Amino acid sequence: MNEERLLILKMVEEGKITAQEAVELLEAMEEEETPKQAKTDDIWRRIEKQSEELTKKIERAAERFSQSIETKLDETGISEQLSNIQRWFTKLPFLGSIANEVHEFVEEVEGSFAPDLEEIPILLKNVNGSIVVEGWDEDGFKLVVTQRIRAKDREAALDKVAEIDLPQAGSVIDRLEVDIHEQGDTSVAFQLSIPRKGPYRLDLRSTNGRCKVVNLLAGSIEINTLNGSVTIKQTKAESIITKTSNGSNGLDYVEADLIQQRTANGSILFVGSCRKLACDSINGSVRVSPLTFGYELSEMDVNTVNGSVRCLLPQMPNLDVKLDASTSIGRVNVSLANFTVQSEHKAGGLHKVVGAVSGQTDAGKVIAIRARVGCGSISIGHERDNHGTQ
């Protein structure tokens, strides 16, 4: 099309057409280009929309899948077949005919941790069932282990009760480790209450079931579950690492120097303060709301293959923002006050934006955002814009 424009200008120069005729020709060419460009944009927008709709369906399916497992584990016993599920789309076994009744057995132990420990390792490993850890104001710990077993009667269920190696009641320990092995027709739930503040190295692992940490000050937290959600609320640690294959991964009002959140199928939510944040999802949206109370510089690396990224930043006069956002199929929408675009590139469905917001004072906080999306939109705005609402 540029060659055609040059040809028209050359024709004017040679006196073959008048300047007015050249203007009319150029305007006609622009009118032809506009519908073509609009049509191309519409195609990419349809692809983006269809991809995001598909991603939402995958998110909902993964969430329903993990919630279904969690509900079944909370309410009933379960067959050992469930622990062999490797992918989110594996069909749930027919649970209704496994047995007639569910029988519950509860074991509770209390104790305390040895004083002046530099580190308190806590390892809870489960196959089928939830793990919940909460901080409380008591001096000691309390661990409640609930086994739910399907059997024709309670006597038959008693024969299936797992012998779990637990600390002795009233003991003083320097570590807590409980490992549940596969038990047919049985789900096991952990509920651990520990003093809110401690040099804990918390490690939670589950195959089928949710993992949750609430109201805790710890050294490090690591959570890994295959089928189930991960939730951490009102918690501070030096490092937080969470991973789930099928289920949501949510951190709400947390603070840590290093935070890593990963999921294959499910959404990621982060609300909190950190020095370095890494969020990675394959099929799922990412919602990030960084708070600036903890660190002068916060670096955020947010990635998803299929899904949208939305980032809500606090409105502060002394906040510097550095943005490097790119989506292969989608759009980058920035609604930050005083945002300056340093470079922008569009080609087909690709959209890349690099820019910054300079704070009004020299002693401000800095948030550096790097966002990469395969297919989906990227939205960067302030809290009041409600970009995080669905």
Secondary structure, 3 states (H helix, E strand, C coil): CHHHHHHHHHHHHCCCCCHHHHHHHHHHHHHHHHHHHHHHHHHHHHHHHHHHHHHHHHHHHHHHHHHHHHHHHHHCCCCHHHHHCCCCCCCCCCCCCCCCEEEEEEEEEEEEECCCCCCEEEEEEEEECCEEEEEECCCCEEEEEEEEEEECCHHHHHCCCCCCCCCCCCCEECCEEEECCCCCCEEEEEEEEEECECCEEEEEEEEECCEEEEEEECCEEEEEEEECCEEEEEEEEEEEEEEEEECCEEEEEEEEEEEEEEEEECCEEEEEEEEEEEEEEEECCEEEEECCCCCCEEEEEEEEEECCEEEEECCCCCEEEEEEEEEEECCEEECCCCEEEEEEEEECCEEEEEEEECCCCCCCEEEEEEEEEEECCEEEEEHHHCCCCC
